[in-house]
């Protein structure tokens, strides 16, 4: 069996604020890469920020914001959770849902051409 080990890695920066441990960052990198390096996605760039609040009385001290571009579409995913692992899992789910939508729109070509009244191509069989 052969594998394709030449997959391109996305240009997504992972940043942290507060007391975020290395294990959580490594877990986040693995999960974010799993979503953004899938075959069939257009070029991906952007940034993911993970923050941990300093106050211990906060109900959801962990928060994350992903701001990425998939092809020509901007995707923003926000999550807040009680633990770092739950946070990364929630962020991965939200990123996957939105990148799936962006990939389908990119594959189908929806939204890439202007409508006929703005100078776009006419549909076949339809005349002015």
C-alpha positions, -999 to +999 in steps of 0.1 A: +000+000+000+013+035-008+004+067+009+006+103-003+029+119+022+033+150+000+001+166+012+004+204+014-001+218+049-024+248+053-010+281+061-029+284+094-012+299+124-021+286+158-018+311+186-025+310+223-033+336+250-031+329+287-021+297+304-026+273+276-005+241+280+015+225+252-006+193+252-037+213+244-019+232+216-006+199+201-041+184+203-055+216+187-029+214+159-038+178+152-075+184+151-073+217+130-049+201+105-073+171+102-101+195+091-081+218+069-058+194+051-085+172+036-083+165-001-106+185-023-104+218-003-090+249-020-061+268-006-065+275+032-050+304+051-057+320+084-054+319+122-067+300+151-065+316+186-070+296+218-073+315+251-077+305+287-091+330+311-071+338+343-102+339+365-112+306+380-148+314+386-156+317+349-180+290+337-162+285+304-126+297+308-115+282+275-123+300+243-112+297+207-116+317+175-108+305+140-106+330+112-096+312+080-101+316+043-110+285+022-105+295-014-123+328-016-146+323+014-140+335+049-149+312+077-152+323+113-158+297+141-161+305+177-162+281+207-162+283+245-159+253+268-149+243+303-118+223+293-092+226+266-101+192+250-138+200+249-130+233+233-108+218+206-134+192+198-162+218+195-140+240+174-132+211+151-169+203+146-177+239+137-148+242+114-156+210+096-192+221+091-183+254+076-154+241+055-178+214+041-202+242+031-173+262+015-160+232-003-194+223-018-199+259-029-164+259-045-170+225-062-205+234-075-194+268-086-223+285-068-218+322-063-187+324-085-205+340-115-225+372-116-263+369-123-274+378-159-286+413-148-251+421-137-234+410-168-230+373-160-236+344-184-271+335-194-285+301-188-289+278-217-324+279-233-332+313-217-333+344-238-336+380-229 
